[in-house]
């Protein structure tokens, strides 16, 4: 549930909007896994959640929420094998990096410039090294990252 409050005259808070989505049974998600979250300049929020199917298969999901249309939650099966450790938007808010505890990095971009359609066309792997932070260079053309064993190659 989202609950966004904004200051009003006299110091009181006005409720701007509330959004709720379908409740899942406790057996379908793994709340003990740390979640990653990032907010873009386009007011898109990306967050992760691990879902477990009835036959105990685990799917690591990335959810994109447009705060101007909070009832439209867009979910992407990330295909990350390990827990997603960080998410990072680029300066334009149209590309998203995701990284996991096994060193896999994926770059997600809007398909046809639509916030409800995402694809991953580029990625990199630093096998066995958990990625704990990501950052775009100011122009977004090249990505450099560093693991516990020093600087690594970029995307």
C-alpha positions as a printed Julia matrix, in Angstrom:
155×3 Matrix{Float64}:
  0.0     0.0     0.0
  1.28    3.45   -0.91
  0.35    6.4     1.25
  1.7     9.72    0.04
  1.01   12.73    2.24
  1.87   16.31    1.42
  2.0    19.39    3.63
 -1.07   21.62    3.56
 -1.78   25.06    4.94
 -1.52   25.19    8.72
  1.07   22.39    8.93
 -1.46   19.54    8.57
 -0.9    16.74    6.06
 -3.35   16.08    3.21
 -3.62   12.6     1.78
 -2.71   12.81   -1.93
 -3.56    9.2    -2.81
 -3.57    5.65   -1.55
 -2.95    2.61   -3.71
 -3.45   -1.03   -2.85
 -2.84   -4.14   -4.9
 -3.85   -7.73   -4.76
 -2.87   -9.53   -1.57
 -0.73  -12.65   -2.05
 -0.76  -15.55    0.31
  2.25  -15.74    2.62
  3.54  -18.84    0.82
  4.13  -16.94   -2.46
  6.68  -14.36   -1.32
  9.87  -14.4     0.69
  9.79  -11.4     3.06
 13.03  -12.43    4.76
 15.04  -11.51    1.64
 16.2    -7.85    1.62
 14.37   -5.8    -0.99
 15.97   -3.28   -3.34
 14.19   -0.07   -4.28
 14.94    2.96   -6.5
 12.97    6.11   -7.41
 13.51    7.76  -10.84
 13.28   11.39  -11.93
 10.14   10.36  -13.89
  8.47    9.36  -10.61
  8.8     5.68  -11.4
  9.53    3.43   -8.45
 11.33    0.13   -9.03
 11.38   -2.47   -6.3
 12.12   -6.18   -6.03
 10.22   -9.1    -4.62
 10.88  -12.81   -4.7
  7.83  -14.93   -5.53
  7.53  -18.63   -4.84
  5.1   -20.71   -6.93
  2.96  -23.54   -5.58
  5.65  -26.05   -6.62
  8.28  -23.98   -4.73
  9.98  -22.46   -7.82
 11.46  -19.06   -6.99
 11.07  -16.1    -9.37
 12.95  -12.89   -8.66
 10.71  -10.04   -9.82
 11.28   -6.35  -10.51
  8.15   -4.24  -10.17
  7.78   -0.8   -11.76
  5.2     1.58  -10.3
  4.31    4.93  -11.88
  3.36    7.2    -8.96
  1.03    9.15  -11.26
 -0.85    5.9   -12.07
 -0.24    3.77   -8.96
 -2.96    1.28   -9.89
 -0.81    0.1   -12.86
  1.92   -2.09  -11.41
  4.21   -3.59  -14.06
  6.11   -6.76  -13.13
  9.2    -8.13  -14.84
 10.64  -11.61  -14.22
 14.28  -10.54  -13.8
 15.92  -13.93  -14.5
 18.47  -13.16  -11.76
 19.6   -16.41  -10.13
 20.48  -14.85   -6.77
 18.86  -12.14   -4.65
 18.76   -8.74   -6.33
 21.02   -6.5    -4.25
 20.56   -3.12   -5.93
 18.6    -1.14   -8.49
 19.73    2.15  -10.04
 17.93    4.46  -12.54
 19.83    6.41  -15.18
 19.61   10.21  -15.31
 16.69   10.18  -17.79
 14.65    7.67  -15.77
 14.2     5.41  -18.8
 16.86    2.78  -18.05
 17.32    0.7   -14.93
 20.27   -1.36  -13.74
 19.72   -4.43  -11.58
 22.45   -6.45   -9.92
 22.5    -9.57   -7.76
 24.5   -11.35   -5.09
 26.25  -13.54   -7.69
 27.69  -10.64   -9.74
 25.13  -10.52  -12.56
 24.2    -7.04  -13.82
 21.35   -6.32  -16.24
 20.38   -3.09  -17.96
 16.62   -2.71  -18.48
 15.2    -0.18  -20.91
 11.74    0.92  -21.9
 10.51   -0.88  -25.03
  8.97    1.65  -27.43
  9.34    4.36  -24.73
  6.5     2.81  -22.69
  6.71    2.61  -18.9
  4.72   -0.64  -18.98
  7.07   -2.51  -21.32
 10.65   -3.35  -20.32
 13.42   -5.4   -21.9
 16.95   -6.33  -20.94
 19.35   -6.28  -23.88
 22.69   -5.72  -22.13
 24.32   -7.28  -19.11
 27.57   -8.29  -17.5
 28.78  -10.87  -15.03
 31.42  -10.6   -12.33
 31.13  -14.25  -11.38
 31.0   -14.92   -7.66
 31.36  -11.28   -6.6
 28.23   -9.79   -5.02
 27.35   -6.37   -6.4
 26.55   -4.04   -3.52
 26.24   -0.69   -5.35
 25.81    0.65   -8.88
 26.06    4.13  -10.33
 25.62    5.64  -13.78
 28.25    8.06  -15.01
 26.67   11.46  -15.62
 26.19   10.87  -19.37
 24.96    7.27  -19.03
 27.13    6.07  -21.91
 29.43    3.79  -19.93
 29.09    1.96  -16.66
 32.0     1.18  -14.37
 31.67   -0.89  -11.24
 33.81   -2.14   -8.43
 33.61   -5.28   -6.37
 35.46   -6.43   -3.25
 38.51   -7.28   -5.39
 38.88   -3.85   -7.02
 37.65   -2.18  -10.23
 36.13   -4.32  -12.98
 35.16   -3.9   -16.6
 32.12   -1.83  -17.59
 29.04   -2.27  -19.74
